């Protein structure tokens, strides 16, 4: 147990670790490139270690130094591993590496922990089947563990039945250049978390593959090719930065994050714009931003379909604002590392916040001087974003 004690007027500059989302995309591109790539300032974390270890099982060498990883790309030639590929509760890696495994020749088994076995992946499976991949859910429930009898990708046209997780789409885009013919991809329904797809396209282009995207039609043409081996610098993690910006917001303090650039590849960098709407002052400082908290935050109504990972952070800030905050279009939080929509409602309520949980919406009534929030023992559900957002809450709420 860690007790977080209240603080006021925080004043700090915090360099955050590299972006997890960019690190994982760049790792895939570098692994599939022909030759040696250098990733500068990658994120060293449990999730990225799982991704790197899985790629090593597939024949890619990843040499890690303090501030850089050297990746010996295999030009798309995937080795069949001698044992199952275990990815814990790393949803991004599970979805990305499912498609990477499909490039191989042989039998691949992809598995994870108990929660991963509950997280859907059927739409990605169906899209890969459209490219000729023999893939099955071993429990016949559309979730991992997965069995892939790989023989490469046929290419041509396939359909992703839903865009509920942008990771399905990013996974297909990343491997599309290695299909036996030009790959065409149509997505049915709204693409949620679209900024992550834009990030994927930007990483692919940096490695030499430019996808023709028609966002109006949700269609993508992926040219055949091989990624270039390059040196690639990874931005500081905007999702991680959100906790420090939130700390400034709820304590009336000031925090600078110097290494999330403006503009950024990361959609979550727009979190600071939400804080500005709630009353914070935001200023550019060098390459990064400084957030200064106001005397009183105010509630907002916001569609967070494009920034799901910072919803827990926003919910905590909202609990310290005056008035109601309505966070809409977040049903896809239910298939994250935990059901984050439900968990935020439950755990904030433990602290005395007034929260209403709807199918795809959280409604949070702000500070009430007659019924102030109080400390509680928070269950984090083995989910880092729950742990970090409630650590921030402890800066404003005693005990």
Secondary structure, DSSP 8 states (H G I E B T S, - for coil): -------SS-EEE----B-HHHHHHHHHHHHHSEEEEEEET---SHHHHHHHHHHHHTT-EEEE-SSEEEEEEETT-----SS-EE-TT-HHHHHHHHHHHHTSEEEEEEE--TTGGGSB-HHHHHHHHHTT-EEEETTSSSBSSEEEEEE----EEEEES-BSSHHHHHHHHHHHTTSSS-EEEEE-S-BTTHHHHHHHHHHHHHTT---EEETTTTEEEE--------EEE--B-HHHHHHHHHHHHHHT-EEEETTS-SS-S-GGGGHHHHHHHTT-EEEEETTEEEEE--SS-B--EEE-TT-GGGHHHHHHHHHTSBSEEEEES-GGGGGSSS-HHHHHHHHHHHTT-EEEE-SS-EEEE---TTS---------TT-HHHHHHHHHHTTTS--
